[in-house]
């Protein structure tokens, strides 16, 4: 099997603080040893209606502003700050990536040429944005499929195929909830995506919002080659994503366990492995026939 790649989804868990974001990059790279970190980019005036922008946050205890729009702006990094974050990732030897939520953000992030750009589940039917990523971006397109029907997934893949972009697309099985109960993780969706789209897209991954790390290990045994998990420095911090996030040691253990399982997912190259040969000579009884 290919080595599983792990994305530490920082998202907005930096609480709008660039120094915290950089600290999280360093921890994900050097302590947890992830392959990528991921942020989010929104043009809030484009993404939200005036009413949505001006209304109070639905859960005021988690708000960083008097209105939902002010809350979202507080958490937003501008393009120059994303350039700085990308440079920070390069310095730490970890990949930089970002989820984009609208056409303007897709164009902005494409302009700094990351290795990949993520389309969140909420935005995977934004075909103008998919058009931008297909025609104005040369890197890989990673696309989550929470809240998406099978017919909608087929339409998305066909759209990308018609534009020559499906071969650089990674589809993620995902259940959109924060956090998600184990019975709603539905891991067989990983196998279903592989069965339906193998040969049509580049790879299949799993984006989890559950608690713990056991589910992710199971996902790679079903064929997921990417694992994405939300990551925070403190699960008690204000914000909606922290409760479904891993803290640094949880992220470290996730990477450790996935690496171990990757090594174990193999057939025997010979009937009797070298480690078995010693035991065979010591313990194996000769063939007994009646």
Secondary structure, 3 states (H helix, E strand, C coil): CCCCEEEEEEECCCCCCHHHHHHHHHHHHHHCCCCEEEEEECCHHHHCCHHHHHCCCCCHHHCCCCCHHHHHHHHCCCHHHHHHHHHHHHHHCCEEEEEECCHHHHHHHHHCCCCEEEECHHHCCCHHHHHHHHHCCCCEEEEECCCCCHHHHHHHHHHHHHCCCHHHEEEEEECCCCCCCHHHCCCHHHHHHHHHHECCECEEEEEECCCCCHHHHHHHHCCCCEEEEEECCCCCCCCCCHHHCECHHHHHHHHHHHHHHHHHCCCCCCCCCHHHHHHHHHHCCCCCCC
